[in-house]
Amino acid sequence: MRRQRAQRLLADKEAEFRVLRNTRMKVPSQQPAHADYTVKLKRESGRRYDVRVPVSGSCKDYKYRHPPGGCKHMLAAEAYLKKHPAIRKWKL
Ligand SMILES: [Zn+2]
C-alpha cells in the first residue's frame, strides 16, 4: 500500500522533489496547502559508488509507526533517487 502511494506521489509531483545539500530531501505533500515533508538521508557504500538512502521522515506515520521499509515519503524519496542516478550518488 505505502509503496503504491509513494509511486503515485512521485508520478504526480516529481518536479517538486528537492535534494538539499547532502543529507536532506524535500518531499511534497499530496494534500493541497500542506507543507512539504523532510526526509533525512544517509550515505551508504555501494559496490561502485556511495549512494544516498532515506533514513527517517518528518511525517507522523514515520514518527509514530516506523513502518518497515519507510513511510510513503521515504519510499517516494528512494524511488526518486533511483530514477535520478546522478543525484543519488553521494557528492562530497
Ligand atoms: Zn512520511
PDB file of the backbone (N, CA, C, O) and the ligand in Angstrom, with CONECT records:
HET     ZN  A 101       1
ATOM      1  N   MET A   1       0.819  -1.218   0.000  1.00  0.00           N
ATOM      2  CA  MET A   1       0.000   0.000   0.000  1.00  0.00           C
ATOM      3  C   MET A   1       0.854   1.269   0.000  1.00  0.00           C
ATOM      4  O   MET A   1       0.704   2.134  -0.864  1.00  0.00           O
ATOM      5  N   ARG A   2       1.749   1.364   0.984  1.00  0.00           N
ATOM      6  CA  ARG A   2       2.593   2.565   1.041  1.00  0.00           C
ATOM      7  C   ARG A   2       3.416   2.711  -0.233  1.00  0.00           C
ATOM      8  O   ARG A   2       3.596   3.816  -0.746  1.00  0.00           O
ATOM      9  N   ARG A   3       3.905   1.599  -0.730  1.00  0.00           N
ATOM     10  CA  ARG A   3       4.746   1.656  -1.922  1.00  0.00           C
ATOM     11  C   ARG A   3       3.946   2.166  -3.124  1.00  0.00           C
ATOM     12  O   ARG A   3       4.452   2.944  -3.933  1.00  0.00           O
ATOM     13  N   GLN A   4       2.704   1.721  -3.230  1.00  0.00           N
ATOM     14  CA  GLN A   4       1.849   2.208  -4.326  1.00  0.00           C
ATOM     15  C   GLN A   4       1.564   3.695  -4.177  1.00  0.00           C
ATOM     16  O   GLN A   4       1.582   4.445  -5.153  1.00  0.00           O
ATOM     17  N   ARG A   5       1.299   4.112  -2.938  1.00  0.00           N
ATOM     18  CA  ARG A   5       1.023   5.543  -2.726  1.00  0.00           C
ATOM     19  C   ARG A   5       2.275   6.377  -2.989  1.00  0.00           C
ATOM     20  O   ARG A   5       2.188   7.512  -3.458  1.00  0.00           O
ATOM     21  N   ALA A   6       3.440   5.803  -2.681  1.00  0.00           N
ATOM     22  CA  ALA A   6       4.692   6.505  -2.947  1.00  0.00           C
ATOM     23  C   ALA A   6       4.905   6.668  -4.454  1.00  0.00           C
ATOM     24  O   ALA A   6       5.346   7.722  -4.911  1.00  0.00           O
ATOM     25  N   GLN A   7       4.590   5.622  -5.222  1.00  0.00           N
ATOM     26  CA  GLN A   7       4.716   5.706  -6.681  1.00  0.00           C
ATOM     27  C   GLN A   7       3.782   6.768  -7.251  1.00  0.00           C
ATOM     28  O   GLN A   7       4.149   7.501  -8.169  1.00  0.00           O
ATOM     29  N   ARG A   8       2.580   6.844  -6.702  1.00  0.00           N
ATOM     30  CA  ARG A   8       1.609   7.842  -7.135  1.00  0.00           C
ATOM     31  C   ARG A   8       2.115   9.251  -6.824  1.00  0.00           C
ATOM     32  O   ARG A   8       2.013  10.157  -7.651  1.00  0.00           O
ATOM     33  N   LEU A   9       2.664   9.419  -5.610  1.00  0.00           N
ATOM     34  CA  LEU A   9       3.200  10.726  -5.209  1.00  0.00           C
ATOM     35  C   LEU A   9       4.315  11.158  -6.153  1.00  0.00           C
ATOM     36  O   LEU A   9       4.356  12.309  -6.588  1.00  0.00           O
ATOM     37  N   LEU A  10       5.214  10.237  -6.466  1.00  0.00           N
ATOM     38  CA  LEU A  10       6.317  10.574  -7.371  1.00  0.00           C
ATOM     39  C   LEU A  10       5.780  10.908  -8.767  1.00  0.00           C
ATOM     40  O   LEU A  10       6.233  11.866  -9.394  1.00  0.00           O
ATOM     41  N   ALA A  11       4.827  10.126  -9.245  1.00  0.00           N
ATOM     42  CA  ALA A  11       4.271  10.373 -10.582  1.00  0.00           C
ATOM     43  C   ALA A  11       3.593  11.738 -10.658  1.00  0.00           C
ATOM     44  O   ALA A  11       3.700  12.437 -11.666  1.00  0.00           O
ATOM     45  N   ASP A  12       2.899  12.111  -9.591  1.00  0.00           N
ATOM     46  CA  ASP A  12       2.142  13.367  -9.609  1.00  0.00           C
ATOM     47  C   ASP A  12       3.005  14.599  -9.363  1.00  0.00           C
ATOM     48  O   ASP A  12       2.725  15.671  -9.900  1.00  0.00           O
ATOM     49  N   LYS A  13       4.059  14.449  -8.550  1.00  0.00           N
ATOM     50  CA  LYS A  13       4.752  15.649  -8.039  1.00  0.00           C
ATOM     51  C   LYS A  13       6.258  15.610  -8.221  1.00  0.00           C
ATOM     52  O   LYS A  13       6.982  16.286  -7.490  1.00  0.00           O
ATOM     53  N   GLU A  14       6.737  14.849  -9.163  1.00  0.00           N
ATOM     54  CA  GLU A  14       8.182  14.666  -9.299  1.00  0.00           C
ATOM     55  C   GLU A  14       8.953  15.985  -9.370  1.00  0.00           C
ATOM     56  O   GLU A  14      10.040  16.104  -8.804  1.00  0.00           O
ATOM     57  N   ALA A  15       8.393  16.967 -10.061  1.00  0.00           N
ATOM     58  CA  ALA A  15       9.096  18.242 -10.244  1.00  0.00           C
ATOM     59  C   ALA A  15       9.305  18.995  -8.939  1.00  0.00           C
ATOM     60  O   ALA A  15      10.116  19.919  -8.881  1.00  0.00           O
ATOM     61  N   GLU A  16       8.580  18.610  -7.891  1.00  0.00           N
ATOM     62  CA  GLU A  16       8.693  19.339  -6.612  1.00  0.00           C
ATOM     63  C   GLU A  16       9.651  18.678  -5.627  1.00  0.00           C
ATOM     64  O   GLU A  16       9.891  19.215  -4.546  1.00  0.00           O
ATOM     65  N   PHE A  17      10.198  17.528  -5.985  1.00  0.00           N
ATOM     66  CA  PHE A  17      11.179  16.880  -5.097  1.00  0.00           C
ATOM     67  C   PHE A  17      12.492  17.655  -5.172  1.00  0.00           C
ATOM     68  O   PHE A  17      12.890  18.101  -6.247  1.00  0.00           O
ATOM     69  N   ARG A  18      13.160  17.815  -4.037  1.00  0.00           N
ATOM     70  CA  ARG A  18      14.444  18.511  -3.996  1.00  0.00           C
ATOM     71  C   ARG A  18      15.406  17.794  -3.072  1.00  0.00           C
ATOM     72  O   ARG A  18      15.024  17.309  -2.007  1.00  0.00           O
ATOM     73  N   VAL A  19      16.665  17.733  -3.495  1.00  0.00           N
ATOM     74  CA  VAL A  19      17.717  17.279  -2.589  1.00  0.00           C
ATOM     75  C   VAL A  19      18.400  18.518  -2.041  1.00  0.00           C
ATOM     76  O   VAL A  19      18.892  19.350  -2.802  1.00  0.00           O
ATOM     77  N   LEU A  20      18.432  18.641  -0.716  1.00  0.00           N
ATOM     78  CA  LEU A  20      19.009  19.807  -0.064  1.00  0.00           C
ATOM     79  C   LEU A  20      20.350  19.415   0.543  1.00  0.00           C
ATOM     80  O   LEU A  20      20.394  18.607   1.471  1.00  0.00           O
ATOM     81  N   ARG A  21      21.422  19.965   0.043  1.00  0.00           N
ATOM     82  CA  ARG A  21      22.781  19.571   0.463  1.00  0.00           C
ATOM     83  C   ARG A  21      22.893  18.050   0.375  1.00  0.00           C
ATOM     84  O   ARG A  21      22.326  17.427  -0.522  1.00  0.00           O
ATOM     85  N   ASN A  22      23.615  17.474   1.295  1.00  0.00           N
ATOM     86  CA  ASN A  22      23.847  16.040   1.184  1.00  0.00           C
ATOM     87  C   ASN A  22      22.928  15.196   2.042  1.00  0.00           C
ATOM     88  O   ASN A  22      22.888  13.978   1.871  1.00  0.00           O
ATOM     89  N   THR A  23      22.202  15.789   2.943  1.00  0.00           N
ATOM     90  CA  THR A  23      21.592  14.972   3.981  1.00  0.00           C
ATOM     91  C   THR A  23      20.087  15.107   4.119  1.00  0.00           C
ATOM     92  O   THR A  23      19.502  14.539   5.041  1.00  0.00           O
ATOM     93  N   ARG A  24      19.456  15.837   3.235  1.00  0.00           N
ATOM     94  CA  ARG A  24      18.018  16.006   3.373  1.00  0.00           C
ATOM     95  C   ARG A  24      17.353  16.075   2.013  1.00  0.00           C
ATOM     96  O   ARG A  24      17.961  16.490   1.026  1.00  0.00           O
ATOM     97  N   MET A  25      16.094  15.661   1.977  1.00  0.00           N
ATOM     98  CA  MET A  25      15.272  15.889   0.788  1.00  0.00           C
ATOM     99  C   MET A  25      13.979  16.549   1.197  1.00  0.00           C
ATOM    100  O   MET A  25      13.455  16.321   2.287  1.00  0.00           O
ATOM    101  N   LYS A  26      13.475  17.374   0.297  1.00  0.00           N
ATOM    102  CA  LYS A  26      12.149  17.952   0.442  1.00  0.00           C
ATOM    103  C   LYS A  26      11.210  17.120  -0.409  1.00  0.00           C
ATOM    104  O   LYS A  26      11.406  16.983  -1.617  1.00  0.00           O
ATOM    105  N   VAL A  27      10.188  16.565   0.230  1.00  0.00           N
ATOM    106  CA  VAL A  27       9.217  15.736  -0.487  1.00  0.00           C
ATOM    107  C   VAL A  27       7.853  16.410  -0.367  1.00  0.00           C
ATOM    108  O   VAL A  27       7.394  16.678   0.744  1.00  0.00           O
ATOM    109  N   PRO A  28       7.198  16.688  -1.500  1.00  0.00           N
ATOM    110  CA  PRO A  28       5.913  17.389  -1.438  1.00  0.00           C
ATOM    111  C   PRO A  28       4.817  16.532  -0.818  1.00  0.00           C
ATOM    112  O   PRO A  28       4.896  15.303  -0.804  1.00  0.00           O
ATOM    113  N   SER A  29       3.810  17.198  -0.316  1.00  0.00           N
ATOM    114  CA  SER A  29       2.617  16.520   0.187  1.00  0.00           C
ATOM    115  C   SER A  29       1.596  16.446  -0.935  1.00  0.00           C
ATOM    116  O   SER A  29       1.582  17.289  -1.832  1.00  0.00           O
ATOM    117  N   GLN A  30       0.744  15.434  -0.879  1.00  0.00           N
ATOM    118  CA  GLN A  30      -0.334  15.378  -1.873  1.00  0.00           C
ATOM    119  C   GLN A  30      -1.571  16.117  -1.412  1.00  0.00           C
ATOM    120  O   GLN A  30      -2.498  16.331  -2.194  1.00  0.00           O
ATOM    121  N   GLN A  31      -1.594  16.514  -0.135  1.00  0.00           N
ATOM    122  CA  GLN A  31      -2.719  17.311   0.353  1.00  0.00           C
ATOM    123  C   GLN A  31      -2.511  18.755  -0.092  1.00  0.00           C
ATOM    124  O   GLN A  31      -1.429  19.308   0.102  1.00  0.00           O
ATOM    125  N   PRO A  32      -3.529  19.373  -0.686  1.00  0.00           N
ATOM    126  CA  PRO A  32      -3.384  20.779  -1.066  1.00  0.00           C
ATOM    127  C   PRO A  32      -3.086  21.627   0.178  1.00  0.00           C
ATOM    128  O   PRO A  32      -3.634  21.391   1.255  1.00  0.00           O
ATOM    129  N   ALA A  33      -2.215  22.608   0.002  1.00  0.00           N
ATOM    130  CA  ALA A  33      -1.894  23.570   1.063  1.00  0.00           C
ATOM    131  C   ALA A  33      -1.208  22.934   2.257  1.00  0.00           C
ATOM    132  O   ALA A  33      -1.101  23.564   3.308  1.00  0.00           O
ATOM    133  N   HIS A  34      -0.745  21.711   2.123  1.00  0.00           N
ATOM    134  CA  HIS A  34       0.004  21.093   3.223  1.00  0.00           C
ATOM    135  C   HIS A  34       1.501  21.312   2.999  1.00  0.00           C
ATOM    136  O   HIS A  34       1.990  21.220   1.874  1.00  0.00           O
ATOM    137  N   ALA A  35       2.209  21.598   4.070  1.00  0.00           N
ATOM    138  CA  ALA A  35       3.656  21.837   3.960  1.00  0.00           C
ATOM    139  C   ALA A  35       4.384  20.587   3.459  1.00  0.00           C
ATOM    140  O   ALA A  35       3.908  19.461   3.604  1.00  0.00           O
ATOM    141  N   ASP A  36       5.535  20.824   2.875  1.00  0.00           N
ATOM    142  CA  ASP A  36       6.368  19.708   2.425  1.00  0.00           C
ATOM    143  C   ASP A  36       6.874  18.904   3.610  1.00  0.00           C
ATOM    144  O   ASP A  36       6.896  19.384   4.743  1.00  0.00           O
ATOM    145  N   TYR A  37       7.279  17.672   3.331  1.00  0.00           N
ATOM    146  CA  TYR A  37       7.914  16.845   4.349  1.00  0.00           C
ATOM    147  C   TYR A  37       9.420  16.822   4.114  1.00  0.00           C
ATOM    148  O   TYR A  37       9.899  17.034   3.000  1.00  0.00           O
ATOM    149  N   THR A  38      10.142  16.564   5.181  1.00  0.00           N
ATOM    150  CA  THR A  38      11.589  16.410   5.078  1.00  0.00           C
ATOM    151  C   THR A  38      11.939  14.940   5.264  1.00  0.00           C
ATOM    152  O   THR A  38      11.458  14.287   6.190  1.00  0.00           O
ATOM    153  N   VAL A  39      12.778  14.432   4.378  1.00  0.00           N
ATOM    154  CA  VAL A  39      13.296  13.072   4.518  1.00  0.00           C
ATOM    155  C   VAL A  39      14.806  13.178   4.709  1.00  0.00           C
ATOM    156  O   VAL A  39      15.502  13.774   3.887  1.00  0.00           O
ATOM    157  N   LYS A  40      15.305  12.597   5.796  1.00  0.00           N
ATOM    158  CA  LYS A  40      16.752  12.618   6.032  1.00  0.00           C
ATOM    159  C   LYS A  40      17.409  11.472   5.286  1.00  0.00           C
ATOM    160  O   LYS A  40      16.854  10.382   5.148  1.00  0.00           O
ATOM    161  N   LEU A  41      18.618  11.760   4.807  1.00  0.00           N
ATOM    162  CA  LEU A  41      19.371  10.791   4.013  1.00  0.00           C
ATOM    163  C   LEU A  41      20.662  10.440   4.717  1.00  0.00           C
ATOM    164  O   LEU A  41      21.214  11.238   5.475  1.00  0.00           O
ATOM    165  N   LYS A  42      21.137   9.223   4.453  1.00  0.00           N
ATOM    166  CA  LYS A  42      22.480   8.879   4.909  1.00  0.00           C
ATOM    167  C   LYS A  42      23.266   8.360   3.716  1.00  0.00           C
ATOM    168  O   LYS A  42      22.717   8.069   2.653  1.00  0.00           O
ATOM    169  N   ARG A  43      24.563   8.257   3.933  1.00  0.00           N
ATOM    170  CA  ARG A  43      25.448   7.780   2.879  1.00  0.00           C
ATOM    171  C   ARG A  43      25.647   6.285   3.056  1.00  0.00           C
ATOM    172  O   ARG A  43      26.055   5.818   4.119  1.00  0.00           O
ATOM    173  N   GLU A  44      25.358   5.554   2.012  1.00  0.00           N
ATOM    174  CA  GLU A  44      25.541   4.107   2.063  1.00  0.00           C
ATOM    175  C   GLU A  44      26.555   3.700   1.008  1.00  0.00           C
ATOM    176  O   GLU A  44      26.476   4.124  -0.145  1.00  0.00           O
ATOM    177  N   SER A  45      27.506   2.875   1.417  1.00  0.00           N
ATOM    178  CA  SER A  45      28.531   2.460   0.475  1.00  0.00           C
ATOM    179  C   SER A  45      27.981   1.442  -0.503  1.00  0.00           C
ATOM    180  O   SER A  45      27.428   0.416  -0.104  1.00  0.00           O
ATOM    181  N   GLY A  46      28.131   1.725  -1.762  1.00  0.00           N
ATOM    182  CA  GLY A  46      27.701   0.791  -2.795  1.00  0.00           C
ATOM    183  C   GLY A  46      28.903   0.089  -3.384  1.00  0.00           C
ATOM    184  O   GLY A  46      30.040   0.366  -3.002  1.00  0.00           O
ATOM    185  N   ARG A  47      28.658  -0.818  -4.312  1.00  0.00           N
ATOM    186  CA  ARG A  47      29.768  -1.549  -4.899  1.00  0.00           C
ATOM    187  C   ARG A  47      30.563  -0.652  -5.848  1.00  0.00           C
ATOM    188  O   ARG A  47      31.778  -0.792  -5.983  1.00  0.00           O
ATOM    189  N   ARG A  48      29.846   0.282  -6.511  1.00  0.00           N
ATOM    190  CA  ARG A  48      30.546   1.116  -7.488  1.00  0.00           C
ATOM    191  C   ARG A  48      30.757   2.534  -6.975  1.00  0.00           C
ATOM    192  O   ARG A  48      31.757   3.174  -7.302  1.00  0.00           O
ATOM    193  N   TYR A  49      29.820   3.021  -6.176  1.00  0.00           N
ATOM    194  CA  TYR A  49      29.981   4.363  -5.607  1.00  0.00           C
ATOM    195  C   TYR A  49      29.028   4.497  -4.429  1.00  0.00           C
ATOM    196  O   TYR A  49      28.086   3.717  -4.287  1.00  0.00           O
ATOM    197  N   ASP A  50      29.281   5.489  -3.590  1.00  0.00           N
ATOM    198  CA  ASP A  50      28.413   5.706  -2.435  1.00  0.00           C
ATOM    199  C   ASP A  50      27.110   6.360  -2.882  1.00  0.00           C
ATOM    200  O   ASP A  50      27.102   7.223  -3.761  1.00  0.00           O
ATOM    201  N   VAL A  51      26.022   5.940  -2.271  1.00  0.00           N
ATOM    202  CA  VAL A  51      24.716   6.461  -2.660  1.00  0.00           C
ATOM    203  C   VAL A  51      23.972   7.009  -1.439  1.00  0.00           C
ATOM    204  O   VAL A  51      24.280   6.675  -0.295  1.00  0.00           O
ATOM    205  N   ARG A  52      22.991   7.855  -1.722  1.00  0.00           N
ATOM    206  CA  ARG A  52      22.127   8.399  -0.683  1.00  0.00           C
ATOM    207  C   ARG A  52      20.938   7.471  -0.476  1.00  0.00           C
ATOM    208  O   ARG A  52      20.319   7.010  -1.435  1.00  0.00           O
ATOM    209  N   VAL A  53      20.629   7.205   0.781  1.00  0.00           N
ATOM    210  CA  VAL A  53      19.437   6.410   1.093  1.00  0.00           C
ATOM    211  C   VAL A  53      18.652   7.090   2.208  1.00  0.00           C
ATOM    212  O   VAL A  53      19.249   7.646   3.129  1.00  0.00           O
ATOM    213  N   PRO A  54      17.317   7.054   2.138  1.00  0.00           N
ATOM    214  CA  PRO A  54      16.488   7.662   3.184  1.00  0.00           C
ATOM    215  C   PRO A  54      16.631   6.914   4.503  1.00  0.00           C
ATOM    216  O   PRO A  54      16.689   5.684   4.519  1.00  0.00           O
ATOM    217  N   VAL A  55      16.689   7.654   5.610  1.00  0.00           N
ATOM    218  CA  VAL A  55      16.754   7.023   6.928  1.00  0.00           C
ATOM    219  C   VAL A  55      15.620   7.418   7.861  1.00  0.00           C
ATOM    220  O   VAL A  55      15.294   6.668   8.781  1.00  0.00           O
ATOM    221  N   SER A  56      15.014   8.574   7.646  1.00  0.00           N
ATOM    222  CA  SER A  56      13.895   8.953   8.504  1.00  0.00           C
ATOM    223  C   SER A  56      13.062  10.007   7.802  1.00  0.00           C
ATOM    224  O   SER A  56      13.492  10.626   6.829  1.00  0.00           O
ATOM    225  N   GLY A  57      11.854  10.196   8.323  1.00  0.00           N
ATOM    226  CA  GLY A  57      10.956  11.186   7.740  1.00  0.00           C
ATOM    227  C   GLY A  57      10.327  12.045   8.820  1.00  0.00           C
ATOM    228  O   GLY A  57      10.303  11.675   9.994  1.00  0.00           O
ATOM    229  N   SER A  58       9.818  13.194   8.409  1.00  0.00           N
ATOM    230  CA  SER A  58       9.258  14.141   9.383  1.00  0.00           C
ATOM    231  C   SER A  58       7.753  13.960   9.588  1.00  0.00           C
ATOM    232  O   SER A  58       7.161  14.673  10.399  1.00  0.00           O
ATOM    233  N   CYS A  59       7.124  13.032   8.879  1.00  0.00           N
ATOM    234  CA  CYS A  59       5.673  12.897   8.988  1.00  0.00           C
ATOM    235  C   CYS A  59       5.268  12.051  10.205  1.00  0.00           C
ATOM    236  O   CYS A  59       6.098  11.378  10.815  1.00  0.00           O
ATOM    237  N   LYS A  60       3.997  12.103  10.534  1.00  0.00           N
ATOM    238  CA  LYS A  60       3.508  11.376  11.717  1.00  0.00           C
ATOM    239  C   LYS A  60       3.553   9.871  11.513  1.00  0.00           C
ATOM    240  O   LYS A  60       3.786   9.121  12.460  1.00  0.00           O
ATOM    241  N   ASP A  61       3.335   9.432  10.300  1.00  0.00           N
ATOM    242  CA  ASP A  61       3.385   7.997  10.023  1.00  0.00           C
ATOM    243  C   ASP A  61       4.750   7.434  10.418  1.00  0.00           C
ATOM    244  O   ASP A  61       4.841   6.404  11.085  1.00  0.00           O
ATOM    245  N   TYR A  62       5.808   8.128   9.996  1.00  0.00           N
ATOM    246  CA  TYR A  62       7.143   7.643  10.365  1.00  0.00           C
ATOM    247  C   TYR A  62       7.387   7.806  11.863  1.00  0.00           C
ATOM    248  O   TYR A  62       7.891   6.901  12.528  1.00  0.00           O
ATOM    249  N   LYS A  63       7.022   8.973  12.376  1.00  0.00           N
ATOM    250  CA  LYS A  63       7.311   9.304  13.776  1.00  0.00           C
ATOM    251  C   LYS A  63       6.666   8.313  14.744  1.00  0.00           C
ATOM    252  O   LYS A  63       7.285   7.899  15.724  1.00  0.00           O
ATOM    253  N   TYR A  64       5.433   7.941  14.465  1.00  0.00           N
ATOM    254  CA  TYR A  64       4.691   7.119  15.431  1.00  0.00           C
ATOM    255  C   TYR A  64       4.634   5.649  15.064  1.00  0.00           C
ATOM    256  O   TYR A  64       4.509   4.798  15.944  1.00  0.00           O
ATOM    257  N   ARG A  65       4.723   5.335  13.770  1.00  0.00           N
ATOM    258  CA  ARG A  65       4.553   3.926  13.379  1.00  0.00           C
ATOM    259  C   ARG A  65       5.834   3.258  12.907  1.00  0.00           C
ATOM    260  O   ARG A  65       5.920   2.030  12.912  1.00  0.00           O
ATOM    261  N   HIS A  66       6.829   4.033  12.501  1.00  0.00           N
ATOM    262  CA  HIS A  66       8.077   3.458  11.987  1.00  0.00           C
ATOM    263  C   HIS A  66       7.826   2.287  11.048  1.00  0.00           C
ATOM    264  O   HIS A  66       8.319   1.187  11.299  1.00  0.00           O
ATOM    265  N   PRO A  67       7.077   2.494   9.983  1.00  0.00           N
ATOM    266  CA  PRO A  67       6.766   1.359   9.100  1.00  0.00           C
ATOM    267  C   PRO A  67       8.038   0.729   8.522  1.00  0.00           C
ATOM    268  O   PRO A  67       8.944   1.445   8.094  1.00  0.00           O
ATOM    269  N   PRO A  68       8.109  -0.604   8.508  1.00  0.00           N
ATOM    270  CA  PRO A  68       9.285  -1.267   7.927  1.00  0.00           C
ATOM    271  C   PRO A  68       9.450  -0.854   6.466  1.00  0.00           C
ATOM    272  O   PRO A  68       8.484  -0.871   5.703  1.00  0.00           O
ATOM    273  N   GLY A  69      10.638  -0.492   6.086  1.00  0.00           N
ATOM    274  CA  GLY A  69      10.878  -0.038   4.715  1.00  0.00           C
ATOM    275  C   GLY A  69      10.660   1.445   4.541  1.00  0.00           C
ATOM    276  O   GLY A  69      11.058   2.017   3.526  1.00  0.00           O
ATOM    277  N   GLY A  70      10.021   2.089   5.538  1.00  0.00           N
ATOM    278  CA  GLY A  70       9.849   3.542   5.482  1.00  0.00           C
ATOM    279  C   GLY A  70       8.440   3.971   5.170  1.00  0.00           C
ATOM    280  O   GLY A  70       7.635   3.187   4.669  1.00  0.00           O
ATOM    281  N   CYS A  71       8.144   5.222   5.468  1.00  0.00           N
ATOM    282  CA  CYS A  71       6.822   5.799   5.181  1.00  0.00           C
ATOM    283  C   CYS A  71       6.704   6.108   3.694  1.00  0.00           C
ATOM    284  O   CYS A  71       7.664   5.955   2.939  1.00  0.00           O
ATOM    285  N   LYS A  72       5.539   6.537   3.292  1.00  0.00           N
ATOM    286  CA  LYS A  72       5.285   6.885   1.885  1.00  0.00           C
ATOM    287  C   LYS A  72       6.324   7.878   1.364  1.00  0.00           C
ATOM    288  O   LYS A  72       6.819   7.736   0.245  1.00  0.00           O
ATOM    289  N   HIS A  73       6.649   8.876   2.172  1.00  0.00           N
ATOM    290  CA  HIS A  73       7.568   9.929   1.714  1.00  0.00           C
ATOM    291  C   HIS A  73       8.985   9.404   1.553  1.00  0.00           C
ATOM    292  O   HIS A  73       9.703   9.798   0.633  1.00  0.00           O
ATOM    293  N   MET A  74       9.386   8.507   2.459  1.00  0.00           N
ATOM    294  CA  MET A  74      10.723   7.907   2.329  1.00  0.00           C
ATOM    295  C   MET A  74      10.784   6.991   1.111  1.00  0.00           C
ATOM    296  O   MET A  74      11.785   6.972   0.395  1.00  0.00           O
ATOM    297  N   LEU A  75       9.722   6.240   0.879  1.00  0.00           N
ATOM    298  CA  LEU A  75       9.687   5.358  -0.297  1.00  0.00           C
ATOM    299  C   LEU A  75       9.673   6.176  -1.583  1.00  0.00           C
ATOM    300  O   LEU A  75      10.297   5.798  -2.575  1.00  0.00           O
ATOM    301  N   ALA A  76       8.955   7.302  -1.562  1.00  0.00           N
ATOM    302  CA  ALA A  76       8.924   8.177  -2.741  1.00  0.00           C
ATOM    303  C   ALA A  76      10.301   8.797  -2.968  1.00  0.00           C
ATOM    304  O   ALA A  76      10.754   8.917  -4.107  1.00  0.00           O
ATOM    305  N   ALA A  77      10.969   9.192  -1.870  1.00  0.00           N
ATOM    306  CA  ALA A  77      12.319   9.769  -1.986  1.00  0.00           C
ATOM    307  C   ALA A  77      13.281   8.728  -2.566  1.00  0.00           C
ATOM    308  O   ALA A  77      14.100   9.035  -3.433  1.00  0.00           O
ATOM    309  N   GLU A  78      13.166   7.493  -2.070  1.00  0.00           N
ATOM    310  CA  GLU A  78      14.022   6.404  -2.561  1.00  0.00           C
ATOM    311  C   GLU A  78      13.793   6.173  -4.057  1.00  0.00           C
ATOM    312  O   GLU A  78      14.744   6.011  -4.822  1.00  0.00           O
ATOM    313  N   ALA A  79      12.519   6.162  -4.462  1.00  0.00           N
ATOM    314  CA  ALA A  79      12.195   5.948  -5.881  1.00  0.00           C
ATOM    315  C   ALA A  79      12.717   7.108  -6.734  1.00  0.00           C
ATOM    316  O   ALA A  79      13.196   6.899  -7.848  1.00  0.00           O
ATOM    317  N   TYR A  80      12.621   8.323  -6.208  1.00  0.00           N
ATOM    318  CA  TYR A  80      13.128   9.494  -6.930  1.00  0.00           C
ATOM    319  C   TYR A  80      14.637   9.374  -7.136  1.00  0.00           C
ATOM    320  O   TYR A  80      15.147   9.623  -8.229  1.00  0.00           O
ATOM    321  N   LEU A  81      15.339   8.992  -6.078  1.00  0.00           N
ATOM    322  CA  LEU A  81      16.801   8.886  -6.171  1.00  0.00           C
ATOM    323  C   LEU A  81      17.219   7.779  -7.147  1.00  0.00           C
ATOM    324  O   LEU A  81      18.203   7.920  -7.873  1.00  0.00           O
ATOM    325  N   LYS A  82      16.459   6.677  -7.152  1.00  0.00           N
ATOM    326  CA  LYS A  82      16.785   5.596  -8.089  1.00  0.00           C
ATOM    327  C   LYS A  82      16.541   6.025  -9.532  1.00  0.00           C
ATOM    328  O   LYS A  82      17.229   5.583 -10.452  1.00  0.00           O
ATOM    329  N   LYS A  83      15.556   6.888  -9.710  1.00  0.00           N
ATOM    330  CA  LYS A  83      15.241   7.380 -11.051  1.00  0.00           C
ATOM    331  C   LYS A  83      16.263   8.412 -11.535  1.00  0.00           C
ATOM    332  O   LYS A  83      16.387   8.661 -12.734  1.00  0.00           O
ATOM    333  N   HIS A  84      16.985   9.003 -10.596  1.00  0.00           N
ATOM    334  CA  HIS A  84      17.964  10.045 -10.925  1.00  0.00           C
ATOM    335  C   HIS A  84      19.333   9.628 -10.366  1.00  0.00           C
ATOM    336  O   HIS A  84      19.765  10.129  -9.328  1.00  0.00           O
ATOM    337  N   PRO A  85      20.004   8.714 -11.062  1.00  0.00           N
ATOM    338  CA  PRO A  85      21.248   8.135 -10.528  1.00  0.00           C
ATOM    339  C   PRO A  85      22.316   9.178 -10.207  1.00  0.00           C
ATOM    340  O   PRO A  85      23.075   9.008  -9.253  1.00  0.00           O
ATOM    341  N   ALA A  86      22.384  10.257 -10.993  1.00  0.00           N
ATOM    342  CA  ALA A  86      23.424  11.267 -10.732  1.00  0.00           C
ATOM    343  C   ALA A  86      23.169  11.954  -9.395  1.00  0.00           C
ATOM    344  O   ALA A  86      24.110  12.283  -8.672  1.00  0.00           O
ATOM    345  N   ILE A  87      21.902  12.169  -9.068  1.00  0.00           N
ATOM    346  CA  ILE A  87      21.554  12.808  -7.786  1.00  0.00           C
ATOM    347  C   ILE A  87      21.725  11.811  -6.651  1.00  0.00           C
ATOM    348  O   ILE A  87      22.075  12.182  -5.531  1.00  0.00           O
ATOM    349  N   ARG A  88      21.476  10.544  -6.952  1.00  0.00           N
ATOM    350  CA  ARG A  88      21.591   9.509  -5.922  1.00  0.00           C
ATOM    351  C   ARG A  88      23.031   9.345  -5.450  1.00  0.00           C
ATOM    352  O   ARG A  88      23.275   9.011  -4.291  1.00  0.00           O
ATOM    353  N   LYS A  89      23.977   9.578  -6.346  1.00  0.00           N
ATOM    354  CA  LYS A  89      25.387   9.443  -5.956  1.00  0.00           C
ATOM    355  C   LYS A  89      25.722  10.460  -4.887  1.00  0.00           C
ATOM    356  O   LYS A  89      25.338  11.626  -4.978  1.00  0.00           O
ATOM    357  N   TRP A  90      26.436  10.013  -3.881  1.00  0.00           N
ATOM    358  CA  TRP A  90      26.848  10.893  -2.794  1.00  0.00           C
ATOM    359  C   TRP A  90      28.002  11.759  -3.274  1.00  0.00           C
ATOM    360  O   TRP A  90      29.030  11.253  -3.723  1.00  0.00           O
ATOM    361  N   LYS A  91      27.817  13.074  -3.172  1.00  0.00           N
ATOM    362  CA  LYS A  91      28.888  14.002  -3.577  1.00  0.00           C
ATOM    363  C   LYS A  91      29.472  14.648  -2.354  1.00  0.00           C
ATOM    364  O   LYS A  91      28.735  15.114  -1.485  1.00  0.00           O
ATOM    365  N   LEU A  92      30.763  14.687  -2.271  1.00  0.00           N
ATOM    366  CA  LEU A  92      31.421  15.312  -1.121  1.00  0.00           C
ATOM    367  C   LEU A  92      31.637  16.791  -1.388  1.00  0.00           C
ATOM    368  O   LEU A  92      32.178  17.499  -0.540  1.00  0.00           O
TER     369      LEU A  92
HETATM  370 ZN    ZN A 101       6.280  10.145   5.621  1.00  0.00          ZN2+
END
